[in-house]
Every structure is written in structure tokens, then in C-alpha cells.
Amino acid sequence: MNAAYNPPHTTPQLPQVGGEVVAMVVAQGSPAKADVSVVGGPKYIRFSGYKWIVRGIKGDHGGRSHVYDPSNVQVDEQGTLHLKITQVAGAWRCSEVYLDRSLGYGTYSFQVEDVFHLEPAAELSLFTWSELGVNHDHHEMDINISQKGDPATKNAEYVIQPYYLPMNTFRFQTPAGPVTYSFDWQPDGISFVSWKGFGLKRGASIVSDHRFVSDAPVPGGETARINFCPFGFPKIAMQHEAEIVIRHFEYLP
């Protein structure tokens, strides 16, 4: 268009070529994918006093694309969260929930039932993630419960991004039985700690603790998330369907 042309903020119809309009091109948009989160609206659950969105679209996790099935997420009559990995026509279907709002700095705690029944390739991830934080590693902090498909390795880790820096990953062995996994995110670092049982940390048997003082993200639209999927690059592939139970989630500012 001519440099002198001053387009209106809104218009009921496209301008016609002529006068100050030199040329006009129309670009066709892409149609929305037929997905439960688009067509039927997202599924929500109430868990531990918070509203969680149930993932229903494909997404990358651990470097692989996964299919998510909202029916794999349930909250029972006791208010306990159940997440499943199921198989349909030979393909794995995962589960994920995430908070409908960002919480920022504070302490995040997840009470998890026994994980010793899980196959080496199953992975439970308790983490934060921001869709807006591309330039800041998505403000991601992780507690991953998995042997990553290798029975010879430890079954849990604390991670801050970028994960490929050796000082940003700390692996440990989590025991059988209920365990509370927690991280305290503050401006000067992130302190991870896990302990046996569902009581307060004070006086509990500590499973593992570790503090990261570098690469700690700043708040930026991230939400707490719980993901249950097969690990993307296992030595031994997933063989059977699986279920994990989360007793409670707590956030303390």
C-alpha cells in the first residue's frame, strides 16, 4: 500500500485495490484440530483444593511426542488423584494435569503412593512449566520418578533446566511405600527434599535432599504439572499399562 495510507483499527470488509491500496493478499488460516480440548472444551478436575486442567492434546515430554487421554485421569471419592498409562491399538496413551493458574515462588509438595510397582520405562514427572518461557527453559523444575527404561539405574531425580548441564541433575533412589516429594523455589535457589510418608517433614525419614543455586528461574507464567508417560528413549520398552496415585498436593507461599 502507499506509504500515506492510514488503515482503520477495524473494518467490516477488506479494502479494494485502487487509490492508496496498491495490492491486497488474503492468507488462509489453518483449521483447528478436532481434539477434546478444542471441540468439547477442556476437562477440569478438583484436586487438593485446586482446579486442574486435564491435558487432551498431543504434546512433547522428555523429547518425544505423546498422546494424552483425558479418561486416564480420575479423582476418587476420597479426593485422591489417579493417573494412568493405557494402550489402545498398540499405542500408548498418557495422562497429565496442570493448574489453571501460576503460583510463583514457594514450596510445592506432592504426596505419592508406592512407585515400586512401576516398570523401568514408566515415568512420573512432578514439575513446573511455562508456555511463555521459551527463552528461559520454560521455567522448568522437575522431580522425575523413573529408571528411564534401565533397571540398573536409580529410580528418581531432581532437575532444573537446562538438564544437559551435569550440575543441574541429581539422581537418587526412592524407596517403596508412600513418599512426599517437595521443592522450595526461592530467588536464591531451589531446595529439593523427599521424605517417607505423608506427614510433615519435621521428624520424618529423609529420602534425599539437594539444593541448586545456579540457573534458578524467575516466575513467569509457569504452572505446576503432573505427567505420567512412558520414558521416550528406554533401554527396555514399556510392556504393560500402569497407574499411579497422588494423595495430595500442597503449595505454601
Sequence and secondary structure as in RCSB ss.txt:
>XXXX:A:sequence
MNAAYNPPHTTPQLPQVGGEVVAMVVAQGSPAKADVSVVGGPKYIRFSGYKWIVRGIKGDHGGRSHVYDPSNVQV
DEQGTLHLKITQVAGAWRCSEVYLDRSLGYGTYSFQVEDVFHLEPAAELSLFTWSELGVNHDHHEMDINISQKGD
PATKNAEYVIQPYYLPMNTFRFQTPAGPVTYSFDWQPDGISFVSWKGFGLKRGASIVSDHRFVSDAPVPGGETAR
INFCPFGFPKIAMQHEAEIVIRHFEYLP
>XXXX:A:secstr
  TT    S  SS   SBTTB              TTTTS  EEEEETTEEEEE  S EEETTEEEEE GGGEEE
 TTS EEEEEEEETTEEEEEEEEESS   SEEEEEEE   TTS TTEEEEEEEE TT GGGGGG EEEEE  TT 
TTS SEEEEESSTTSGGGEEEE   SS EEEEEEEETTEEEEEEEESSS STTS EEEEEEE SS    SS EEE
EEEEE SS SS   S EEEEEEEEEEE 
